[in-house]
Amino acid sequence: MWWEIAIVLALGLGQSAVYAIVQLAYRLTDETPLADQTATLNPSRSDRELFDLIYQVLSIGFSLVPVLLVCFLLWQARRPHLGRLGLDGTRVIGDAGRGILLVVAIGVPGLGLYLAGRALGLFVAVNPAGLDAHWWTVPILLLAAARAALQEEFVVLGYLFARLRQLGWSPWTIIIATSLLRASYHLYQGPGAFIGNLAMGLLFGWLYQRSGRLLPFLVAHFLIDATVFVGYPWAAATWPDLFGLPS
């Protein structure tokens, strides 16, 4: 089972965590101060519009392979097939409502943490929407938000909680370990991102341990990322001193 966990993580979030740690070391040893550096979350992949779109779709599609692998590994012959994740087709409206409440509980404090971290030099300037303006820009950004929600919550909450329970880990050991993983693959945004995502992971883990239902966290994660990805250009134009990128 440890080999299985290692392979699942190496295909996605574990790989991202290793790269993020190396990237943070690079940023901290660079001559440019951390506060003057920029991280682009959804960069353009080609200077030709059609191929940029093709590359974006391919990137999003292939990054969901670990999610498909997790579903395959946790699939049960009897319905509900993904019952171990609480994805049973019941209480959909209630789960979605709880996800919206999580957005309020996490989104506002998260924004405050980012702005405070930028002022203290703990965050790089994050550009969530590095794409040029095309007819497909907003749909691709929404797909990118869905990709992030599916990839992170299926693996960090759904898969790891299921497997680490089988290995006999205690609930709080699982919550802390998965929160540290969640925080580590955001380190490319600076030390402040580690703190913020660690807090988010602890809250998500505690709530998931109590409910056993994954849908609220998928909804919350998607709505938070979609708001950030799509709303950033407007926020940067409205409050350039707060959200504008370093010149």
Backbone bond lengths (Angstrom), bond angles and torsions (degrees), N, CA, C in turn:
res aa  C-N    CA-C-N  psi(-1)  N-CA   C-N-CA  omega(-1)  CA-C   N-CA-C  phi
1 M - - - 1.457 - - 1.530 111.63 -
2 W 1.331 116.53 -34.48 1.463 118.95 177.34 1.531 110.81 -62.94
3 W 1.345 116.97 -38.59 1.464 120.13 177.14 1.521 110.07 -64.02
4 E 1.332 116.90 -40.27 1.461 120.34 178.39 1.527 110.97 -61.53
5 I 1.331 116.65 -46.18 1.470 121.06 178.92 1.525 110.45 -60.74
6 A 1.332 116.04 -43.30 1.467 120.12 -179.21 1.523 111.23 -62.42
7 I 1.335 117.42 -40.39 1.459 120.73 -179.47 1.528 110.65 -67.47
8 V 1.348 117.04 -44.57 1.462 120.61 179.33 1.530 110.52 -59.05
9 L 1.331 116.97 -44.78 1.462 120.08 -178.76 1.529 111.64 -70.31
10 A 1.338 116.62 -37.52 1.464 119.56 -179.28 1.521 112.15 -66.20
11 L 1.323 117.13 -24.02 1.459 120.89 178.82 1.521 113.12 -78.31
12 G 1.333 117.49 -13.14 1.456 118.08 -175.69 1.509 114.29 -152.22
13 L 1.328 116.31 -93.74 1.462 120.41 -169.65 1.523 113.32 -69.81
14 G 1.316 118.00 -33.49 1.464 119.43 176.24 1.514 111.15 -64.74
15 Q 1.312 115.61 -41.62 1.470 121.00 175.38 1.524 109.80 -60.68
16 S 1.332 116.75 -44.32 1.465 120.46 179.74 1.521 111.19 -62.31
17 A 1.343 116.93 -37.20 1.462 120.65 179.86 1.522 111.01 -64.12
18 V 1.338 117.23 -42.62 1.464 120.70 179.57 1.527 110.30 -63.31
19 Y 1.325 116.81 -46.39 1.463 120.61 179.03 1.528 111.15 -63.11
20 A 1.340 116.99 -38.43 1.466 120.15 -178.65 1.522 110.98 -66.08
21 I 1.330 117.27 -38.79 1.464 120.82 178.47 1.531 110.25 -64.97
22 V 1.326 116.46 -44.13 1.465 120.36 178.01 1.525 110.48 -64.35
23 Q 1.330 116.43 -40.63 1.460 119.71 -179.35 1.521 111.78 -66.43
24 L 1.339 116.54 -36.68 1.465 118.92 176.63 1.525 110.48 -64.14
25 A 1.342 116.76 -42.37 1.460 119.81 177.26 1.520 110.76 -59.93
26 Y 1.337 116.14 -40.34 1.467 120.45 177.83 1.528 110.38 -62.41
27 R 1.331 116.50 -45.26 1.467 120.47 -177.82 1.526 110.91 -64.42
28 L 1.326 117.00 -42.69 1.458 120.86 -176.57 1.522 112.19 -69.00
29 T 1.334 117.34 -25.22 1.465 120.80 -179.50 1.533 112.24 -97.86
30 D 1.334 116.26 1.70 1.457 120.39 178.72 1.527 109.28 -79.53
31 E 1.322 115.93 154.44 1.465 120.19 179.33 1.531 111.90 -69.16
32 T 1.325 116.87 -28.43 1.465 120.58 179.59 1.524 109.79 -74.85
33 P 1.334 119.23 128.02 1.469 120.67 178.15 1.522 111.35 -57.55
34 L 1.326 115.87 150.07 1.462 121.33 -176.86 1.530 111.66 -56.18
35 A 1.329 116.26 -39.69 1.470 120.24 -177.33 1.522 112.28 -66.99
36 D 1.329 118.77 -17.72 1.461 122.40 -179.32 1.519 112.48 -99.25
37 Q 1.336 116.84 4.56 1.461 120.79 179.16 1.526 109.89 -97.30
38 T 1.332 115.68 161.60 1.462 121.41 -175.68 1.526 110.08 -130.43
39 A 1.331 115.31 141.08 1.459 122.13 172.39 1.525 108.11 -119.27
40 T 1.316 117.06 122.86 1.456 121.95 179.40 1.520 109.13 -101.44
41 L 1.328 116.83 121.19 1.468 120.97 -173.38 1.521 112.86 -82.89
42 N 1.314 117.43 -35.27 1.467 120.44 -177.26 1.530 109.06 -129.18
43 P 1.325 117.13 73.10 1.464 119.61 -174.17 1.520 112.25 -75.74
44 S 1.310 114.76 157.86 1.462 120.71 171.24 1.529 108.21 -67.56
45 R 1.339 116.66 144.62 1.462 121.07 -176.74 1.524 113.49 -112.29
46 S 1.332 116.55 -2.11 1.455 120.50 177.61 1.518 108.87 -162.32
47 D 1.335 116.63 151.08 1.456 119.64 176.28 1.529 111.50 -85.24
48 R 1.340 116.89 1.04 1.464 122.44 176.11 1.530 107.79 -107.55
49 E 1.328 116.35 122.58 1.465 121.08 -169.66 1.529 112.96 -55.89
50 L 1.323 117.44 -47.06 1.462 120.04 -176.90 1.521 111.20 -61.28
51 F 1.337 116.21 -44.63 1.462 119.00 -177.87 1.521 111.48 -73.69
52 D 1.312 117.17 -30.25 1.465 119.48 173.08 1.529 109.34 -59.28
53 L 1.328 117.44 -46.54 1.462 121.57 178.47 1.527 111.12 -61.18
54 I 1.325 117.11 -45.43 1.465 120.65 -179.78 1.520 110.60 -60.99
55 Y 1.329 117.03 -46.54 1.463 120.58 179.83 1.531 111.48 -62.90
56 Q 1.329 117.08 -38.73 1.459 120.42 179.31 1.529 110.37 -62.27
57 V 1.320 116.86 -47.09 1.462 121.26 -178.97 1.529 110.63 -63.95
58 L 1.330 117.09 -43.73 1.464 120.29 179.06 1.527 111.04 -62.43
59 S 1.328 116.83 -42.96 1.459 120.27 -179.21 1.523 111.23 -62.02
60 I 1.324 116.74 -45.10 1.464 120.14 179.85 1.532 110.49 -65.14
61 G 1.319 116.61 -43.48 1.457 120.11 -178.81 1.518 112.99 -62.48
62 F 1.332 117.72 -48.96 1.460 120.29 -177.70 1.528 112.23 -69.31
63 S 1.340 117.76 -28.12 1.472 119.11 179.74 1.525 111.81 -72.19
64 L 1.335 117.43 -11.76 1.462 120.43 177.55 1.533 112.73 -89.89
65 V 1.318 117.87 -0.87 1.464 120.51 178.42 1.529 112.10 -57.99
66 P 1.353 120.11 -42.69 1.472 118.40 176.36 1.527 113.19 -59.27
67 V 1.332 117.91 -31.27 1.466 120.80 177.09 1.522 109.68 -66.15
68 L 1.336 116.88 -44.05 1.458 120.56 177.70 1.527 110.66 -62.96
69 L 1.324 116.91 -38.15 1.461 120.44 178.40 1.524 110.67 -64.19
70 V 1.333 116.90 -43.46 1.462 121.12 178.52 1.526 110.35 -61.24
71 C 1.340 116.75 -44.09 1.467 119.82 177.95 1.528 110.82 -61.24
72 F 1.315 117.39 -40.48 1.461 121.65 178.06 1.533 111.19 -62.73
73 L 1.329 116.10 -42.94 1.464 120.27 -176.93 1.528 112.58 -71.23
74 L 1.332 116.76 -32.49 1.466 120.27 -177.26 1.528 112.94 -99.40
75 W 1.331 117.28 3.15 1.461 121.57 -177.44 1.516 110.34 -65.66
76 Q 1.308 116.45 135.07 1.454 122.49 177.08 1.525 109.46 -109.78
77 A 1.335 116.20 142.06 1.464 120.34 -177.01 1.523 111.36 -62.44
78 R 1.320 116.78 -39.63 1.460 120.48 -179.68 1.527 110.40 -90.37
79 R 1.320 115.86 150.71 1.454 120.10 177.10 1.521 110.45 -74.70
80 P 1.348 116.91 149.54 1.478 127.84 -6.56 1.525 110.90 -71.64
81 H 1.312 116.37 132.16 1.460 121.43 -173.15 1.526 112.40 -62.53
82 L 1.327 117.23 -33.66 1.469 121.24 178.23 1.531 110.01 -111.81
83 G 1.307 114.85 38.14 1.461 120.51 -179.02 1.513 113.59 -62.43
84 R 1.317 117.37 -26.00 1.472 119.75 178.79 1.525 112.01 -67.27
85 L 1.332 115.99 -15.69 1.462 120.59 177.01 1.526 111.42 -101.73
86 G 1.304 116.17 1.88 1.457 119.34 -176.60 1.512 112.80 75.25
87 L 1.329 117.94 13.69 1.461 122.30 178.80 1.528 107.93 -94.42
88 D 1.313 115.09 80.79 1.452 121.13 -174.54 1.519 113.64 -116.26
89 G 1.339 117.27 5.63 1.448 120.34 178.68 1.510 115.16 79.86
90 T 1.316 117.86 2.79 1.465 121.60 178.50 1.527 109.27 -107.83
91 R 1.308 116.43 159.35 1.469 123.07 176.90 1.527 112.86 54.34
92 V 1.328 116.35 34.30 1.470 120.45 -177.23 1.524 110.85 -63.50
93 I 1.334 116.69 -45.53 1.463 120.04 -177.99 1.527 110.62 -64.66
94 G 1.335 116.58 -43.61 1.461 119.79 178.17 1.510 112.68 -63.09
95 D 1.341 116.17 -41.21 1.469 119.71 178.25 1.525 111.07 -64.76
96 A 1.341 116.64 -41.15 1.465 120.11 178.70 1.521 110.46 -64.17
97 G 1.327 116.84 -40.17 1.470 120.31 177.71 1.509 112.14 -62.04
98 R 1.322 116.80 -41.14 1.469 119.63 177.80 1.530 110.68 -65.98
99 G 1.328 115.97 -32.60 1.460 118.88 176.25 1.512 111.78 -65.09
100 I 1.327 116.73 -39.99 1.469 120.68 178.27 1.523 110.67 -64.83
101 L 1.327 117.19 -39.77 1.466 120.23 176.80 1.531 111.05 -62.68
102 L 1.322 116.77 -36.19 1.463 120.39 177.57 1.528 110.96 -64.28
103 V 1.331 116.96 -34.74 1.469 120.07 178.21 1.521 109.91 -59.77
104 V 1.325 116.36 -44.29 1.461 120.62 179.37 1.523 110.59 -65.23
105 A 1.338 116.41 -41.22 1.460 120.64 -176.52 1.520 112.44 -70.40
106 I 1.344 116.78 -28.35 1.468 120.32 -174.61 1.520 112.16 -106.23
107 G 1.339 116.16 -38.30 1.465 119.55 -172.48 1.508 114.13 -62.42
108 V 1.333 117.53 -49.10 1.474 120.44 -177.73 1.528 111.74 -65.91
109 P 1.350 119.64 -50.22 1.471 118.64 176.28 1.528 112.76 -61.37
110 G 1.352 116.17 -34.28 1.464 118.97 178.74 1.508 112.40 -64.87
111 L 1.326 116.57 -40.89 1.462 120.23 176.53 1.520 111.05 -63.42
112 G 1.335 116.13 -42.68 1.465 119.79 177.82 1.517 111.93 -61.94
113 L 1.342 116.76 -40.50 1.465 120.55 178.52 1.525 110.88 -63.66
114 Y 1.342 116.20 -41.59 1.467 119.50 -179.81 1.520 111.11 -62.48
115 L 1.335 117.15 -46.03 1.460 120.65 -179.20 1.521 111.24 -65.04
116 A 1.345 116.69 -40.74 1.466 119.84 177.37 1.522 110.72 -66.02
117 G 1.334 115.83 -40.70 1.463 119.79 178.85 1.513 112.65 -64.76
118 R 1.350 116.57 -36.70 1.455 119.55 176.67 1.524 110.38 -64.22
119 A 1.330 116.59 -40.72 1.465 120.45 -179.83 1.522 111.29 -65.46
120 L 1.335 116.61 -33.04 1.465 121.40 -178.42 1.530 112.60 -90.70
121 G 1.320 117.30 -3.19 1.458 120.36 -179.82 1.508 113.97 77.37
122 L 1.351 117.77 23.92 1.458 121.74 -179.13 1.526 112.40 -96.48
123 F 1.326 116.74 -12.95 1.461 122.33 178.14 1.521 109.01 -119.69
124 V 1.335 115.49 143.71 1.455 118.08 164.43 1.523 106.77 -77.89
125 A 1.317 117.40 164.00 1.461 120.84 175.74 1.527 108.09 -73.45
126 V 1.318 116.70 119.70 1.460 121.34 -177.06 1.518 109.56 -95.83
127 N 1.335 115.47 123.57 1.461 121.64 174.78 1.527 107.55 -105.34
128 P 1.337 118.82 98.39 1.464 120.64 -174.24 1.522 113.60 -71.96
129 A 1.323 118.02 -18.83 1.464 120.95 -173.01 1.512 110.06 -132.25
130 G 1.328 116.65 81.47 1.454 120.63 -178.03 1.509 114.30 -85.93
131 L 1.334 117.29 5.31 1.457 120.70 -177.88 1.526 111.01 -78.52
132 D 1.343 115.17 151.02 1.461 119.78 171.17 1.533 108.79 -71.70
133 A 1.318 116.15 164.62 1.464 120.85 -178.91 1.528 109.92 -80.06
134 H 1.337 116.75 109.55 1.457 123.61 175.51 1.525 108.12 -129.73
135 W 1.319 117.15 172.49 1.463 120.67 178.24 1.520 111.34 -64.66
136 W 1.343 116.25 -24.87 1.460 120.16 -175.71 1.533 113.10 -100.29
137 T 1.323 118.61 3.53 1.460 120.90 -174.07 1.529 112.18 -61.54
138 V 1.330 117.13 -51.39 1.473 119.83 -178.59 1.528 111.53 -63.87
139 P 1.354 120.43 -46.22 1.467 118.62 176.21 1.526 113.48 -57.31
140 I 1.317 117.79 -39.66 1.466 120.41 179.76 1.529 110.22 -66.92
141 L 1.331 116.82 -40.33 1.466 119.40 178.03 1.520 111.23 -64.23
142 L 1.326 117.26 -37.34 1.467 120.21 176.73 1.531 110.65 -67.33
143 L 1.321 116.62 -39.18 1.467 119.52 175.45 1.529 111.21 -64.44
144 A 1.333 116.38 -37.54 1.464 120.09 177.53 1.531 110.70 -64.19
145 A 1.323 116.63 -38.38 1.464 120.24 176.71 1.522 110.73 -65.22
146 A 1.338 117.10 -41.46 1.466 120.91 177.63 1.519 110.41 -64.70
147 R 1.333 116.61 -41.07 1.466 120.88 177.40 1.527 111.95 -57.83
148 A 1.333 116.27 -47.04 1.463 120.36 -179.39 1.519 111.05 -62.80
149 A 1.333 116.87 -42.61 1.460 120.15 -179.50 1.527 111.21 -64.09
150 L 1.330 116.88 -47.27 1.457 120.33 -178.80 1.519 111.65 -64.72
151 Q 1.323 116.37 -47.53 1.457 120.31 -176.14 1.521 111.91 -63.29
152 E 1.320 116.50 -47.25 1.466 119.15 -175.52 1.521 112.26 -73.19
153 E 1.322 118.20 -46.92 1.461 119.33 -173.40 1.528 112.37 -75.36
154 F 1.332 118.17 -37.30 1.455 119.30 176.89 1.527 111.21 -63.09
155 V 1.330 116.82 -40.46 1.468 119.82 -176.19 1.521 111.34 -82.91
156 V 1.340 117.57 -51.90 1.464 120.81 -172.66 1.525 111.69 -71.57
157 L 1.326 116.94 -46.12 1.460 119.42 -179.78 1.530 111.47 -88.06
158 G 1.321 116.47 -60.76 1.457 119.49 -172.96 1.511 114.10 -62.55
159 Y 1.322 116.82 -60.84 1.467 120.73 -173.37 1.522 112.67 -69.42
160 L 1.329 117.14 -52.53 1.461 119.24 -174.47 1.526 112.10 -65.79
161 F 1.323 118.10 -38.20 1.464 119.08 176.88 1.525 110.40 -61.74
162 A 1.335 117.71 -42.46 1.462 121.04 -179.54 1.522 111.53 -64.09
163 R 1.321 116.84 -47.23 1.463 119.53 -175.36 1.535 112.07 -73.85
164 L 1.323 117.96 -40.07 1.461 119.43 -178.63 1.526 111.32 -69.52
165 R 1.328 117.64 -29.58 1.465 119.55 171.61 1.521 110.41 -62.86
166 Q 1.338 116.30 -42.54 1.462 120.26 178.74 1.526 111.45 -61.96
167 L 1.328 116.01 -29.98 1.466 120.27 178.44 1.526 112.49 -82.13
168 G 1.330 117.24 -1.46 1.450 121.05 175.54 1.509 115.82 88.52
169 W 1.337 117.37 15.07 1.461 119.48 178.66 1.528 109.77 -72.05
170 S 1.323 115.84 148.04 1.462 121.04 177.93 1.529 109.28 -76.55
171 P 1.341 118.40 157.41 1.466 120.66 -177.82 1.520 114.05 -54.50
172 W 1.326 118.22 -47.15 1.455 119.50 -176.26 1.528 112.33 -72.97
173 T 1.326 117.71 -27.94 1.467 119.50 174.06 1.520 109.99 -65.22
174 I 1.330 116.49 -40.59 1.463 120.73 177.76 1.523 110.49 -65.83
175 I 1.327 117.17 -45.25 1.466 121.12 -178.89 1.522 110.83 -59.44
176 I 1.330 117.04 -46.55 1.467 120.68 -178.34 1.529 111.10 -67.34
177 A 1.345 116.81 -43.53 1.466 120.20 -178.20 1.520 111.55 -63.46
178 T 1.327 117.28 -45.19 1.467 120.02 -179.81 1.533 111.58 -69.54
179 S 1.326 117.09 -31.18 1.466 120.22 176.84 1.520 110.96 -67.90
180 L 1.321 116.86 -39.00 1.461 120.75 176.98 1.530 111.06 -64.69
181 L 1.334 116.23 -38.70 1.471 119.26 175.97 1.521 110.18 -63.18
182 R 1.341 116.87 -47.15 1.462 121.00 -179.80 1.530 110.50 -58.30
183 A 1.321 116.84 -42.79 1.459 120.79 -179.18 1.523 111.50 -68.19
184 S 1.330 117.36 -35.88 1.468 120.49 -173.10 1.516 112.39 -68.75
185 Y 1.338 118.60 -36.85 1.467 117.17 -178.14 1.526 112.34 -81.23
186 H 1.332 117.60 4.27 1.466 121.44 170.78 1.535 112.10 -105.08
187 L 1.313 117.44 6.17 1.464 120.43 -176.31 1.526 113.25 -64.61
188 Y 1.326 117.76 -20.60 1.469 119.22 178.95 1.526 111.43 -62.99
189 Q 1.345 116.78 -16.99 1.465 120.85 177.33 1.526 112.13 -88.35
190 G 1.332 117.75 -2.71 1.453 120.76 179.49 1.517 112.17 112.21
191 P 1.347 117.70 166.88 1.472 121.77 -178.87 1.525 113.36 -59.07
192 G 1.327 117.27 -32.35 1.460 119.66 179.67 1.513 111.95 -61.79
193 A 1.337 117.07 -36.34 1.460 120.81 178.80 1.522 111.06 -65.46
194 F 1.325 117.05 -33.23 1.462 120.39 176.86 1.524 109.89 -62.53
195 I 1.323 116.88 -45.44 1.463 120.97 -179.07 1.523 111.19 -63.97
196 G 1.328 116.44 -46.88 1.460 120.42 -178.12 1.517 112.67 -63.62
197 N 1.323 117.18 -44.29 1.456 120.04 -178.56 1.524 112.24 -75.62
198 L 1.328 117.06 -25.46 1.458 119.08 172.70 1.525 110.14 -65.04
199 A 1.335 116.61 -44.34 1.467 120.49 177.97 1.530 110.79 -63.32
200 M 1.327 116.75 -42.34 1.462 120.50 177.83 1.524 110.54 -62.69
201 G 1.313 116.87 -42.03 1.456 120.44 -179.95 1.517 112.68 -64.33
202 L 1.323 116.67 -39.36 1.463 119.77 178.49 1.525 110.84 -64.26
203 L 1.344 116.74 -42.27 1.463 120.19 178.65 1.524 110.80 -66.40
204 F 1.336 116.69 -49.24 1.461 120.07 179.27 1.529 110.70 -59.29
205 G 1.324 117.30 -44.38 1.459 120.89 -177.66 1.515 112.06 -64.13
206 W 1.325 116.62 -43.41 1.463 120.94 179.74 1.530 111.03 -62.99
207 L 1.328 115.87 -44.61 1.463 119.73 -179.88 1.530 111.41 -68.19
208 Y 1.328 117.31 -40.46 1.464 120.02 179.14 1.523 111.17 -66.13
209 Q 1.326 116.82 -37.48 1.460 120.74 176.87 1.527 110.43 -60.07
210 R 1.314 116.55 -36.23 1.467 121.00 -178.53 1.531 112.45 -78.31
211 S 1.343 116.81 -38.59 1.465 119.59 -173.28 1.526 113.91 -97.43
212 G 1.343 116.47 -35.36 1.456 119.89 -176.93 1.515 113.89 69.63
213 R 1.325 117.36 17.54 1.464 121.45 -176.93 1.530 108.99 -119.38
214 L 1.327 115.80 124.11 1.464 120.87 -171.74 1.528 113.05 -84.81
215 L 1.331 117.25 -27.57 1.465 120.01 -171.62 1.527 114.26 -56.80
216 P 1.350 121.18 -41.49 1.468 118.63 179.82 1.524 113.48 -57.51
217 F 1.314 116.71 -34.56 1.461 120.61 -177.32 1.526 111.04 -78.76
218 L 1.327 117.24 -32.06 1.460 120.57 172.97 1.523 110.20 -63.69
219 V 1.340 116.50 -44.98 1.463 120.90 179.81 1.524 110.76 -63.48
220 A 1.339 116.31 -48.19 1.470 120.30 -177.90 1.519 111.05 -61.18
221 H 1.321 116.77 -47.16 1.466 120.43 -177.56 1.527 110.56 -62.95
222 F 1.340 116.52 -43.38 1.469 119.51 179.92 1.525 111.20 -62.65
223 L 1.322 117.53 -45.33 1.468 120.29 -177.06 1.520 111.74 -65.91
224 I 1.333 117.01 -38.67 1.465 120.21 178.78 1.526 110.30 -64.32
225 D 1.336 116.59 -49.34 1.466 119.68 -178.19 1.523 111.71 -68.06
226 A 1.324 117.58 -38.81 1.460 119.95 179.51 1.520 110.70 -62.94
227 T 1.326 116.74 -41.53 1.464 120.54 178.76 1.523 110.95 -63.18
228 V 1.333 115.93 -43.19 1.466 120.29 -179.00 1.524 110.87 -68.00
229 F 1.337 117.35 -47.38 1.461 120.90 -175.84 1.528 111.89 -63.96
230 V 1.333 115.64 -47.05 1.460 120.09 -174.64 1.524 111.45 -82.57
231 G 1.333 117.36 -34.04 1.459 120.67 -175.30 1.510 115.06 -84.61
232 Y 1.340 117.22 -11.88 1.464 118.98 -175.64 1.531 113.69 -59.51
233 P 1.334 119.68 -48.22 1.485 117.76 -178.62 1.528 112.12 -56.16
234 W 1.337 116.80 -39.95 1.464 119.27 178.34 1.526 110.81 -65.92
235 A 1.334 117.59 -43.75 1.462 120.62 -179.32 1.525 111.11 -64.71
236 A 1.332 116.67 -40.47 1.463 120.18 -179.35 1.523 111.00 -65.87
237 A 1.344 116.73 -35.47 1.459 119.70 179.18 1.529 111.36 -75.04
238 T 1.338 116.67 -32.45 1.463 120.86 -177.54 1.518 111.95 -79.79
239 W 1.349 116.56 -42.06 1.471 121.18 -179.36 1.534 109.16 -126.46
240 P 1.328 117.91 72.05 1.466 119.89 -175.72 1.522 113.94 -62.28
241 D 1.332 117.89 -29.89 1.451 119.38 -179.93 1.531 112.06 -69.13
242 L 1.337 116.68 -28.36 1.458 120.61 -179.30 1.527 111.97 -89.46
243 F 1.333 116.58 -45.68 1.462 120.64 -171.48 1.517 113.44 -109.72
244 G 1.299 118.62 -7.94 1.449 120.16 -179.85 1.521 111.95 -65.25
245 L 1.316 114.70 149.74 1.470 120.89 -179.54 1.527 110.31 -80.93
246 P 1.342 117.52 154.54 1.476 119.65 176.44 1.521 110.49 -58.16
247 S 1.314 115.84 141.06 1.471 119.83 -179.92 1.522 110.13 -76.04
